[in-house]
Amino acid sequence: MTRRRLPRWREVAPLIGGDVVSLPSTRRRLARAASIPDLRDLARRRTPRAVFDYTDGAAGEEIALGRARSAFARVEFTPRVLRDVSAVDPATSILGRPSAYPFAFAPTGFTRMMGHEGEIAVAEVAREMGIPYALSTLGTTSMESLRAAVPDGRMWFQLYISKDRAVARELVDRASASGFEAIIMTVDTPIGGTRHRDVRNGLTIPPQLDARTLLDMSRYPSWWLNLLTTEPLHFASLTSSEGTVAELLTRVFDPSLTPRDLEWLRGVWAGPIIVKGVQSVADAVLLADLGVDAVVLSTHGGRQLDRTVAPLEILPAVVAAVAGRTSVWLDSGVTSGGDIVAALAFGADVVLVGRAYLYGLMAGGQAGVQRAAEILAGQVTETMALLGAATVSELGGEQVRLRPE
Ligand SMILES: Cc1cc2nc3c(=O)[nH]c(=O)nc-3n(C[C@H](O)[C@H](O)[C@H](O)COP(=O)(O)O)c2cc1C
């Protein structure tokens, strides 16, 4: 028969861990989030519906976003064994400079709406992780404030070349003066895509105070308190953001852009140029011919044209077509480190993540972004080890294939 005795605190305490009593509930919930979808669940519970939907949602029937994600779900790894993965190094070189991981934080507009700590929290986590962060033209923190808050962060500026070239010119000059390393020119927004969830929710930016939002306030008091007690939401890098959001976007997006505008950008910006929103082999070849430093295969996270191809599915053909002439990056639908490793194995040089860190921001501010980054970084390293790749350069097409649909 088993003889039992009372547990002694000295023996039990180390099993519990010293943090259990003092850990605030948000930190405890974040620590228990095992995956990006777990952070998404937390985010949904902590953020007003319209804000969560703005972030989580996509254009039209959301087919493009579903496709991008299901392409990752169709990835089949074929690992190698006996490869000495005792020291896995996920570091890589991005635009000729070292990056601790092969992923970076994508530009997202309105970031302080998702969580009041906003762009500064995201840039700070990127700095701590040793990865780059891209600030959007539609950011809610100005380039100058971001640089002052995170002086040694590696930052890129995402540019919408607006109809008024003087505005675009000023943004480029300010990016240069604030020590931004590269310009990401986004080209999949001749006009704004319609997102049904935003229409149904009557989303306005900033959120308006009416009977509906007052009700919402009682459900999400801390989000509202933070919104109302911090600097009002505005497009901080734009000197004029008057009018409705729709009017502003009409001014910011220019449907008349052509390759000549890329040449214009080349004339006013001496640093690296990355073109984001490429969705075909032909355009990737065109941009490689024009000498851009990188193209990002992206459907804007499915937020612009619906029913687009999954970037992962055209990746191998694009890599083959532009091989060595420009760097090929990818985003849209990434929710795990396994997705990132799969894209690298299929030939991408860098992967951008958008919603993954925004879910973290909504779930728990800067600590939530930190948790998102930790989850992705941990999964990248683990996937590499289990695949038999000790370095990013050991990832290749032989370790990966797509199951037929
Ligand atoms: C809420 C939100 C806002 C975004 N705002 C911008 C933006 O201002 N400029 C831009 O180039 N891309 C923007 N994007 C697209 C991202 O840069 C990126 O392409 C996309 O988020 C990748 O897909 P993922 O969210 O599934 O990772 C935004 C995406 C989201 C989710």
The ligand as a Gaussian input file, in Angstrom:
#p B3LYP/6-31G(d) Opt

LIG

0 1
 C       -5.075000      46.221000     -39.268000
 C       -4.136000      46.226000     -40.430000
 C       -3.709000      47.437000     -40.948000
 C       -2.821000      47.454000     -42.045000
 N       -2.363000      48.651000     -42.511000
 C       -1.453000      48.671000     -43.509000
 C       -0.891000      49.896000     -43.942000
 O       -1.199000      50.970000     -43.437000
 N        0.027000      49.852000     -44.958000
 C        0.404000      48.672000     -45.556000
 O        1.231000      48.687000     -46.461000
 N       -0.119000      47.494000     -45.141000
 C       -1.012000      47.470000     -44.136000
 N       -1.513000      46.267000     -43.705000
 C       -1.054000      45.019000     -44.342000
 C        0.182000      44.480000     -43.628000
 O        1.314000      45.273000     -43.870000
 C        0.502000      43.047000     -44.094000
 O        0.610000      43.016000     -45.492000
 C       -0.567000      42.040000     -43.639000
 O       -0.987000      42.347000     -42.333000
 C       -0.011000      40.631000     -43.701000
 O       -0.982000      39.697000     -43.382000
 P       -1.196000      39.108000     -41.898000
 O       -1.901000      40.169000     -41.130000
 O       -2.085000      37.934000     -42.111000
 O        0.159000      38.804000     -41.331000
 C       -2.397000      46.227000     -42.619000
 C       -2.841000      45.024000     -42.081000
 C       -3.702000      45.006000     -40.993000
 C       -4.130000      43.680000     -40.429000

